[in-house]
Amino acid sequence: MKNWKKIISLSLVALMLAACNTVQGVGRDIEQVGDAIEDAAS
């Protein structure tokens, strides 16, 4: 039973780290789109 809990815990940590990287990447993409729109409007 203890091994099962460790596996679940490690899986959740890995998912959380992957989610952080994904959200950070989306933030960069949105920023680039905003910059492009700003440049086009100038």
ZAKOL-27091 format. One record per residue: residue number from 1; residue in three letters; y, z, x of N, C-alpha, C, O in turn. Coordinates in Angstrom, 3 decimals. Atoms other than C-alpha are relative to their C-alpha. Layout:
! ZAKOL-27091
<site><i>NUM</i><aa>ALA</aa><n_c2>Y</n_c2><n_c3>Z</n_c3><n_c1>X</n_c1><ca_c2>Y</ca_c2><ca_c3>Z</ca_c3><ca_c1>X</ca_c1><c_c2>Y</c_c2><c_c3>Z</c_c3><c_c1>X</c_c1><o_c2>Y</o_c2><o_c3>Z</o_c3><o_c1>X</o_c1></site>
...
END
This chain:
! ZAKOL-27091
<site><i>1</i><aa>MET</aa><n_c2>-1.206</n_c2><n_c3>0.000</n_c3><n_c1>0.824</n_c1><ca_c2>0.000</ca_c2><ca_c3>0.000</ca_c3><ca_c1>0.000</ca_c1><c_c2>1.262</c_c2><c_c3>0.000</c_c3><c_c1>0.863</c_c1><o_c2>2.264</o_c2><o_c3>-0.619</o_c3><o_c1>0.504</o_c1></site>
<site><i>2</i><aa>LYS</aa><n_c2>-1.180</n_c2><n_c3>-0.057</n_c3><n_c1>-0.867</n_c1><ca_c2>2.389</ca_c2><ca_c3>0.752</ca_c3><ca_c1>2.866</ca_c1><c_c2>0.314</c_c2><c_c3>-1.367</c_c3><c_c1>0.591</c_c1><o_c2>1.480</o_c2><o_c3>-1.744</o_c3><o_c1>0.711</o_c1></site>
<site><i>3</i><aa>ASN</aa><n_c2>-0.228</n_c2><n_c3>1.338</n_c3><n_c1>-0.561</n_c1><ca_c2>1.887</ca_c2><ca_c3>-2.696</ca_c3><ca_c1>4.387</ca_c1><c_c2>0.673</c_c2><c_c3>-0.904</c_c3><c_c1>-1.012</c_c1><o_c2>1.539</o_c2><o_c3>-1.700</o_c3><o_c1>-0.652</o_c1></site>
<site><i>4</i><aa>TRP</aa><n_c2>-0.580</n_c2><n_c3>0.809</n_c3><n_c1>1.064</n_c1><ca_c2>2.752</ca_c2><ca_c3>-4.297</ca_c3><ca_c1>1.047</ca_c1><c_c2>1.492</c_c2><c_c3>0.270</c_c3><c_c1>-0.118</c_c1><o_c2>2.284</o_c2><o_c3>-0.659</o_c3><o_c1>-0.278</o_c1></site>
<site><i>5</i><aa>LYS</aa><n_c2>-1.420</n_c2><n_c3>-0.368</n_c3><n_c1>0.096</n_c1><ca_c2>6.048</ca_c2><ca_c3>-2.397</ca_c3><ca_c1>0.912</ca_c1><c_c2>0.776</c_c2><c_c3>-0.538</c_c3><c_c1>1.203</c_c1><o_c2>1.915</o_c2><o_c3>-0.981</o_c3><o_c1>1.057</o_c1></site>
<site><i>6</i><aa>LYS</aa><n_c2>-0.672</n_c2><n_c3>0.521</n_c3><n_c1>-1.192</n_c1><ca_c2>6.893</ca_c2><ca_c3>-3.419</ca_c3><ca_c1>4.484</ca_c1><c_c2>0.224</c_c2><c_c3>-1.501</c_c3><c_c1>-0.118</c_c1><o_c2>1.291</o_c2><o_c3>-2.008</o_c3><o_c1>0.227</o_c1></site>
<site><i>7</i><aa>ILE</aa><n_c2>-0.120</n_c2><n_c3>1.451</n_c3><n_c1>0.150</n_c1><ca_c2>6.227</ca_c2><ca_c3>-7.072</ca_c3><ca_c1>3.728</ca_c1><c_c2>1.096</c_c2><c_c3>-0.349</c_c3><c_c1>-0.990</c_c1><o_c2>1.897</o_c2><o_c3>-1.249</o_c3><o_c1>-0.739</o_c1></site>
<site><i>8</i><aa>ILE</aa><n_c2>-1.035</n_c2><n_c3>0.248</n_c3><n_c1>1.007</n_c1><ca_c2>8.401</ca_c2><ca_c3>-6.964</ca_c3><ca_c1>0.607</ca_c1><c_c2>1.382</c_c2><c_c3>0.308</c_c3><c_c1>0.576</c_c1><o_c2>2.326</o_c2><o_c3>-0.456</o_c3><o_c1>0.372</o_c1></site>
<site><i>9</i><aa>SER</aa><n_c2>-1.293</n_c2><n_c3>-0.391</n_c3><n_c1>-0.577</n_c1><ca_c2>11.194</ca_c2><ca_c3>-5.155</ca_c3><ca_c1>2.472</ca_c1><c_c2>0.492</c_c2><c_c3>-1.039</c_c3><c_c1>1.007</c_c1><o_c2>1.659</o_c2><o_c3>-1.431</o_c3><o_c1>0.978</o_c1></site>
<site><i>10</i><aa>LEU</aa><n_c2>-0.394</n_c2><n_c3>0.996</n_c3><n_c1>-0.995</n_c1><ca_c2>11.195</ca_c2><ca_c3>-7.632</ca_c3><ca_c1>5.359</ca_c1><c_c2>0.369</c_c2><c_c3>-1.323</c_c3><c_c1>-0.659</c_c1><o_c2>1.290</o_c2><o_c3>-2.005</o_c3><o_c1>-0.210</o_c1></site>
<site><i>11</i><aa>SER</aa><n_c2>-0.312</n_c2><n_c3>1.236</n_c3><n_c1>0.718</n_c1><ca_c2>11.169</ca_c2><ca_c3>-10.556</ca_c3><ca_c1>2.927</ca_c1><c_c2>1.381</c_c2><c_c3>0.083</c_c3><c_c1>-0.637</c_c1><o_c2>2.151</o_c2><o_c3>-0.876</o_c3><o_c1>-0.582</o_c1></site>
<site><i>12</i><aa>LEU</aa><n_c2>-1.312</n_c2><n_c3>-0.173</n_c3><n_c1>0.623</n_c1><ca_c2>14.174</ca_c2><ca_c3>-9.168</ca_c3><ca_c1>1.069</ca_c1><c_c2>1.120</c_c2><c_c3>-0.053</c_c3><c_c1>1.034</c_c1><o_c2>2.171</o_c2><o_c3>-0.644</o_c3><o_c1>0.783</o_c1></site>
<site><i>13</i><aa>VAL</aa><n_c2>-1.010</n_c2><n_c3>0.027</n_c3><n_c1>-1.059</n_c1><ca_c2>16.087</ca_c2><ca_c3>-8.639</ca_c3><ca_c1>4.309</ca_c1><c_c2>0.214</c_c2><c_c3>-1.440</c_c3><c_c1>0.470</c_c1><o_c2>1.351</o_c2><o_c3>-1.865</o_c3><o_c1>0.674</o_c1></site>
<site><i>14</i><aa>ALA</aa><n_c2>-0.119</n_c2><n_c3>1.391</n_c3><n_c1>-0.442</n_c1><ca_c2>15.333</ca_c2><ca_c3>-12.214</ca_c3><ca_c1>5.392</ca_c1><c_c2>0.759</c_c2><c_c3>-0.832</c_c3><c_c1>-1.034</c_c1><o_c2>1.593</o_c2><o_c3>-1.662</o_c3><o_c1>-0.673</o_c1></site>
<site><i>15</i><aa>LEU</aa><n_c2>-0.709</n_c2><n_c3>0.731</n_c3><n_c1>1.053</n_c1><ca_c2>16.516</ca_c2><ca_c3>-13.555</ca_c3><ca_c1>2.026</ca_c1><c_c2>1.482</c_c2><c_c3>0.339</c_c3><c_c1>-0.020</c_c1><o_c2>2.325</o_c2><o_c3>-0.539</o_c3><o_c1>-0.202</o_c1></site>
<site><i>16</i><aa>MET</aa><n_c2>-1.407</n_c2><n_c3>-0.413</n_c3><n_c1>0.005</n_c1><ca_c2>19.720</ca_c2><ca_c3>-11.530</ca_c3><ca_c1>2.189</ca_c1><c_c2>0.749</c_c2><c_c3>-0.638</c_c3><c_c1>1.169</c_c1><o_c2>1.892</o_c2><o_c3>-1.066</o_c3><o_c1>1.011</o_c1></site>
<site><i>17</i><aa>LEU</aa><n_c2>-0.651</n_c2><n_c3>0.622</n_c3><n_c1>-1.156</n_c1><ca_c2>20.485</ca_c2><ca_c3>-12.857</ca_c3><ca_c1>5.685</ca_c1><c_c2>0.190</c_c2><c_c3>-1.493</c_c3><c_c1>-0.231</c_c1><o_c2>1.227</o_c2><o_c3>-2.049</o_c3><o_c1>0.129</o_c1></site>
<site><i>18</i><aa>ALA</aa><n_c2>-0.115</n_c2><n_c3>1.429</n_c3><n_c1>0.295</n_c1><ca_c2>19.818</ca_c2><ca_c3>-16.418</ca_c3><ca_c1>4.574</ca_c1><c_c2>1.108</c_c2><c_c3>-0.240</c_c3><c_c1>-1.019</c_c1><o_c2>1.852</o_c2><o_c3>-1.215</o_c3><o_c1>-0.906</o_c1></site>
<site><i>19</i><aa>ALA</aa><n_c2>-1.037</n_c2><n_c3>0.138</n_c3><n_c1>1.026</n_c1><ca_c2>22.078</ca_c2><ca_c3>-15.928</ca_c3><ca_c1>1.549</ca_c1><c_c2>1.384</c_c2><c_c3>0.147</c_c3><c_c1>0.618</c_c1><o_c2>2.307</o_c2><o_c3>-0.573</o_c3><o_c1>0.235</o_c1></site>
<site><i>20</i><aa>CYS</aa><n_c2>-1.299</n_c2><n_c3>-0.181</n_c3><n_c1>-0.660</n_c1><ca_c2>24.922</ca_c2><ca_c3>-14.691</ca_c3><ca_c1>3.763</ca_c1><c_c2>0.409</c_c2><c_c3>-1.276</c_c3><c_c1>0.716</c_c1><o_c2>1.560</o_c2><o_c3>-1.702</o_c3><o_c1>0.627</o_c1></site>
<site><i>21</i><aa>ASN</aa><n_c2>-0.311</n_c2><n_c3>1.240</n_c3><n_c1>-0.720</n_c1><ca_c2>24.701</ca_c2><ca_c3>-17.816</ca_c3><ca_c1>5.907</ca_c1><c_c2>0.341</c_c2><c_c3>-1.110</c_c3><c_c1>-0.983</c_c1><o_c2>1.236</o_c2><o_c3>-1.914</o_c3><o_c1>-0.723</o_c1></site>
<site><i>22</i><aa>THR</aa><n_c2>-0.255</n_c2><n_c3>1.036</n_c3><n_c1>0.997</n_c1><ca_c2>24.605</ca_c2><ca_c3>-20.015</ca_c3><ca_c1>2.818</ca_c1><c_c2>1.385</c_c2><c_c3>0.168</c_c3><c_c1>-0.606</c_c1><o_c2>2.123</o_c2><o_c3>-0.809</o_c3><o_c1>-0.732</o_c1></site>
<site><i>23</i><aa>VAL</aa><n_c2>-1.309</n_c2><n_c3>-0.264</n_c3><n_c1>0.594</n_c1><ca_c2>27.660</ca_c2><ca_c3>-18.379</ca_c3><ca_c1>1.244</ca_c1><c_c2>1.104</c_c2><c_c3>-0.319</c_c3><c_c1>1.001</c_c1><o_c2>2.144</o_c2><o_c3>-0.866</o_c3><o_c1>0.636</o_c1></site>
<site><i>24</i><aa>GLN</aa><n_c2>-1.001</n_c2><n_c3>0.285</n_c3><n_c1>-1.033</n_c1><ca_c2>29.536</ca_c2><ca_c3>-18.643</ca_c3><ca_c1>4.526</ca_c1><c_c2>0.177</c_c2><c_c3>-1.512</c_c3><c_c1>0.151</c_c1><o_c2>1.300</o_c2><o_c3>-1.990</o_c3><o_c1>0.309</o_c1></site>
<site><i>25</i><aa>GLY</aa><n_c2>-0.074</n_c2><n_c3>1.456</n_c3><n_c1>-0.103</n_c1><ca_c2>28.693</ca_c2><ca_c3>-22.361</ca_c3><ca_c1>4.734</ca_c1><c_c2>0.744</c_c2><c_c3>-0.617</c_c3><c_c1>-1.175</c_c1><o_c2>1.523</o_c2><o_c3>-1.555</o_c3><o_c1>-1.005</o_c1></site>
<site><i>26</i><aa>VAL</aa><n_c2>-0.691</n_c2><n_c3>0.499</n_c3><n_c1>1.198</n_c1><ca_c2>29.882</ca_c2><ca_c3>-22.945</ca_c3><ca_c1>1.169</ca_c1><c_c2>1.492</c_c2><c_c3>0.272</c_c3><c_c1>0.128</c_c1><o_c2>2.310</o_c2><o_c3>-0.570</o_c3><o_c1>-0.240</o_c1></site>
<site><i>27</i><aa>GLY</aa><n_c2>-1.414</n_c2><n_c3>-0.338</n_c3><n_c1>-0.199</n_c1><ca_c2>33.142</ca_c2><ca_c3>-21.178</ca_c3><ca_c1>2.009</ca_c1><c_c2>0.686</c_c2><c_c3>-0.979</c_c3><c_c1>0.934</c_c1><o_c2>1.826</o_c2><o_c3>-1.379</o_c3><o_c1>0.698</o_c1></site>
<site><i>28</i><aa>ARG</aa><n_c2>-0.577</n_c2><n_c3>0.976</n_c3><n_c1>-0.940</n_c1><ca_c2>33.711</ca_c2><ca_c3>-23.515</ca_c3><ca_c1>4.939</ca_c1><c_c2>0.181</c_c2><c_c3>-1.353</c_c3><c_c1>-0.674</c_c1><o_c2>1.203</o_c2><o_c3>-2.015</o_c3><o_c1>-0.493</o_c1></site>
<site><i>29</i><aa>ASP</aa><n_c2>-0.096</n_c2><n_c3>1.287</n_c3><n_c1>0.695</n_c1><ca_c2>32.975</ca_c2><ca_c3>-26.567</ca_c3><ca_c1>2.779</ca_c1><c_c2>1.176</c_c2><c_c3>-0.022</c_c3><c_c1>-0.965</c_c1><o_c2>1.912</o_c2><o_c3>-1.007</o_c3><o_c1>-1.028</o_c1></site>
<site><i>30</i><aa>ILE</aa><n_c2>-1.104</n_c2><n_c3>-0.078</n_c3><n_c1>0.965</n_c1><ca_c2>35.432</ca_c2><ca_c3>-25.439</ca_c3><ca_c1>0.104</ca_c1><c_c2>1.334</c_c2><c_c3>-0.045</c_c3><c_c1>0.737</c_c1><o_c2>2.286</o_c2><o_c3>-0.677</o_c3><o_c1>0.278</o_c1></site>
<site><i>31</i><aa>GLU</aa><n_c2>-1.238</n_c2><n_c3>-0.002</n_c3><n_c1>-0.787</n_c1><ca_c2>38.063</ca_c2><ca_c3>-24.814</ca_c3><ca_c1>2.760</ca_c1><c_c2>0.332</c_c2><c_c3>-1.415</c_c3><c_c1>0.486</c_c1><o_c2>1.493</o_c2><o_c3>-1.823</o_c3><o_c1>0.457</o_c1></site>
<site><i>32</i><aa>GLN</aa><n_c2>-0.226</n_c2><n_c3>1.358</n_c3><n_c1>-0.476</n_c1><ca_c2>37.606</ca_c2><ca_c3>-28.333</ca_c3><ca_c1>4.167</ca_c1><c_c2>0.471</c_c2><c_c3>-0.910</c_c3><c_c1>-1.134</c_c1><o_c2>1.341</o_c2><o_c3>-1.757</o_c3><o_c1>-0.933</o_c1></site>
<site><i>33</i><aa>VAL</aa><n_c2>-0.437</n_c2><n_c3>0.796</n_c3><n_c1>1.158</n_c1><ca_c2>37.947</ca_c2><ca_c3>-29.866</ca_c3><ca_c1>0.698</ca_c1><c_c2>1.449</c_c2><c_c3>0.321</c_c3><c_c1>-0.325</c_c1><o_c2>2.242</o_c2><o_c3>-0.581</o_c3><o_c1>-0.593</o_c1></site>
<site><i>34</i><aa>GLY</aa><n_c2>-1.376</n_c2><n_c3>-0.407</n_c3><n_c1>0.259</n_c1><ca_c2>41.121</ca_c2><ca_c3>-27.857</ca_c3><ca_c1>0.135</ca_c1><c_c2>0.964</c_c2><c_c3>-0.596</c_c3><c_c1>1.005</c_c1><o_c2>2.051</o_c2><o_c3>-1.045</o_c3><o_c1>0.641</o_c1></site>
<site><i>35</i><aa>ASP</aa><n_c2>-0.849</n_c2><n_c3>0.589</n_c3><n_c1>-1.045</n_c1><ca_c2>42.539</ca_c2><ca_c3>-29.047</ca_c3><ca_c1>3.451</ca_c1><c_c2>0.189</c_c2><c_c3>-1.501</c_c3><c_c1>-0.235</c_c1><o_c2>1.288</o_c2><o_c3>-2.028</o_c3><o_c1>-0.068</o_c1></site>
<site><i>36</i><aa>ALA</aa><n_c2>-0.085</n_c2><n_c3>1.439</n_c3><n_c1>0.249</n_c1><ca_c2>41.727</ca_c2><ca_c3>-32.671</ca_c3><ca_c1>2.576</ca_c1><c_c2>0.933</c_c2><c_c3>-0.299</c_c3><c_c1>-1.155</c_c1><o_c2>1.720</o_c2><o_c3>-1.243</o_c3><o_c1>-1.089</o_c1></site>
<site><i>37</i><aa>ILE</aa><n_c2>-0.877</n_c2><n_c3>0.186</n_c3><n_c1>1.164</n_c1><ca_c2>43.459</ca_c2><ca_c3>-32.369</ca_c3><ca_c1>-0.792</ca_c1><c_c2>1.458</c_c2><c_c3>0.258</c_c3><c_c1>0.384</c_c1><o_c2>2.370</o_c2><o_c3>-0.457</o_c3><o_c1>-0.032</o_c1></site>
<site><i>38</i><aa>GLU</aa><n_c2>-1.351</n_c2><n_c3>-0.342</n_c3><n_c1>-0.462</n_c1><ca_c2>46.453</ca_c2><ca_c3>-30.721</ca_c3><ca_c1>0.861</ca_c1><c_c2>0.579</c_c2><c_c3>-1.148</c_c3><c_c1>0.832</c_c1><o_c2>1.742</o_c2><o_c3>-1.516</o_c3><o_c1>0.663</o_c1></site>
<site><i>39</i><aa>ASP</aa><n_c2>-0.476</n_c2><n_c3>1.107</n_c3><n_c1>-0.842</n_c1><ca_c2>46.704</ca_c2><ca_c3>-33.531</ca_c3><ca_c1>3.419</ca_c1><c_c2>0.304</c_c2><c_c3>-1.240</c_c3><c_c1>-0.835</c_c1><o_c2>1.273</o_c2><o_c3>-1.949</o_c3><o_c1>-0.564</o_c1></site>
<site><i>40</i><aa>ALA</aa><n_c2>-0.217</n_c2><n_c3>1.163</n_c3><n_c1>0.854</n_c1><ca_c2>46.410</ca_c2><ca_c3>-36.196</ca_c3><ca_c1>0.727</ca_c1><c_c2>1.267</c_c2><c_c3>0.160</c_c3><c_c1>-0.826</c_c1><o_c2>1.936</o_c2><o_c3>-0.831</o_c3><o_c1>-1.119</o_c1></site>
<site><i>41</i><aa>ALA</aa><n_c2>-1.177</n_c2><n_c3>-0.247</n_c3><n_c1>0.830</n_c1><ca_c2>49.196</ca_c2><ca_c3>-34.577</ca_c3><ca_c1>-1.305</ca_c1><c_c2>1.293</c_c2><c_c3>-0.072</c_c3><c_c1>0.824</c_c1><o_c2>2.375</o_c2><o_c3>-0.274</o_c3><o_c1>0.273</o_c1></site>
<site><i>42</i><aa>SER</aa><n_c2>-1.205</n_c2><n_c3>-0.012</n_c3><n_c1>-0.852</n_c1><ca_c2>51.576</ca_c2><ca_c3>-34.473</ca_c3><ca_c1>1.674</ca_c1><c_c2>0.558</c_c2><c_c3>-1.374</c_c3><c_c1>0.215</c_c1><o_c2>1.565</o_c2><o_c3>-1.530</o_c3><o_c1>0.905</o_c1></site>
END
